[in-house]
Amino acid sequence: MSDLKKAPDRKADGGTAVRAPKREPQERSVRVVVFALMIAMLLAMLDNLIVGTAMPTIVGDLGGLEHLSWVVTAYTLATAASTPIWGKLGDMYGRKSIFLTSIVIFLIGSVLSGMAQDMGQLIGFRAIQGLGAGGLMVGVMAIIGDLVPPRERGKYQGMMAGVMAIAMIGGPLVGGTITDHLGWRWSFYINLPLGAVALIMITTVLHLPKRERTKAKVDYLGAGLLTVGITAIVLVTTWGGSEYDWNSAIIMELIAIGVAALAGFLFVETKAAEPIIPLHIFRNRNFTLMSVVGFMAGFVMFGAVLFLPLFQQSVQGASATNSGLLLLPMLLAMMVVSLVAGRITTSTGKYKIFPIIGSILMVSGLFLLSQMDTGTTRFTSGVYMAVLGAGMGFLMQITMLVAQNSVEMKDMGVASSSTTLFRTLGSSFGVAIMGALFTGRVNDEMAARGGAGATTHGAQLDAASLAKLPVPVREAYEYAVSSGTHIAFLVGASVGLVALVAALFVKEVPLRGAGPETAKAPVAEAV
């Protein structure tokens, strides 16, 4: 006998007919919820890209050029530091209410940022905005983890990759258009209609199983120590080699503070009743390995996003106006491959091969990109970018999928936030390390070729400044940039090898499917 429940339906003649059961949750409802979640994800990813385009206009209006970097740094710091806290709060007090709270805080920060009257206010309001943004990405991933079994989650991977592609391509274009026609304040106000749609849809269509609220107190000491540690790390990677020398006193002090805070955090977490990041999740081999792969993927991804447009603008003469379009080969490849990999994962339940293939393609793409020089055509660089994008397509969503499948449902939030945090920290280290190597090589080459004066304001020159340089100096700069990207991408390829080694040790554990067994399904074996 079928175990599907049958509801009686009264016929006209008074008899009773059997009504076909409906699937719960219905696939259409899940798609509506996922669509709303993708809007929230788009909010978090678009913001820095739109605001970055508007920054010259903002500085012209508000002044405070010396504090310019803090507009981005305040947002990044608040996002990174709050990410694990949002994940834990969702596990403790319910995913939906915590996620809606993060959206509201993000929108309040957006309104206040748009109303800022000086640079100090803008920096403070950007921190509020970043605080909310920390809960957006984690909330999206954790709710999808609650709503969609890992076996079925591959169907939505293409949508997530598509959102990332839309943000990276559309962000600079939207930011430029808004700034030119509506004013820079609308680069913040644009979040309001998108956020309102996400709030209304999630409030009305998202229905998660009720969970019993824990009576344990929030681990405030652990949260504080983790916040200090993450803040120190991000500041070191942001300031090191740019604002301050790597061996300067303030960088050394930040490193000491970060190490001490994180050591204290690890000790506190072993004693807390409800630790912000339960250390037992790292006993799971697959979770730890995916954290490593995610860190390395973040390192490579954001380094590539930083240096590829720079190479194409400085060496290949591309326009900075359409800088997002320059990444199209990489982003399209990433989106298509992510969609295909997700479909295969859903149909077969197998996934181990994807991190391996992805790491191989990532290393190959980075090595190819490191071979670019002043004679490399846009078509050739586009092919190289597509190889890298294919590798990222195999990695970006699979890492989250495997990490979530490796923990119990009660730890879904901290698993999602930890994976997101490692990827964020990887991007900070990637930009810092690759940026330092790039800048050092450019300056060395320019000094060797007698063009050091051209880079007195830094290694990056815009198209207008480049056009004003004498031909010999411009050619020297083009060579220096190609040499800088060579060393940066070569380091990226070396980092990618670490991800490949980690991927080789991933154990194929069956993905949890739909059904009552989901919540109690066995997870991957511990190390």
Secondary structure, DSSP 8 states (H G I E B T S, - for coil): ---S--EEEE-TTS-EEEE----SS-HHHHHHHHHHHHHHHHHHHHHHHHHHHHHHHHHHHH--GGGHHHHHHHHHHHHHHHHHHHHHHHHHH-HHHHHHHHHHHHHHHHHHHHT--SHHHHHHHHHHHHHHHHHHHHHHHHHHHHHS-HHHHGGGHHHHHHHHHHHHHHHHHHHHHHHHHT-TTHHHHTHHHHHHHHHHHHHHH----------S---HHHHHHHHHHHHHHHHHHHHBTTTB-TTSHHHHHHHHHHHHHHHHHHHHHTT-SS-SS-GGGGGBHHHHHHHHHHHHHHHHHHHHHHHHHHHHHHTS---STTGGGGGHHHHHHHHHHHHHHHHHHHHH---THHHHHHHHHHHHHHHHHHT--TT--HHHHHHHHHHHHHHHHHHHHHHHHHHHHTS-GGGHHHHHHHHHHHHHHHHHHHHHHHHHHHHHHHHHHHHHTT-GGGGTT-S---HHHHHHS-HHHHHHHHHHHHHHHHHHHHHHHHHHHHHHHHHHT--------SSTTGGG-----B-
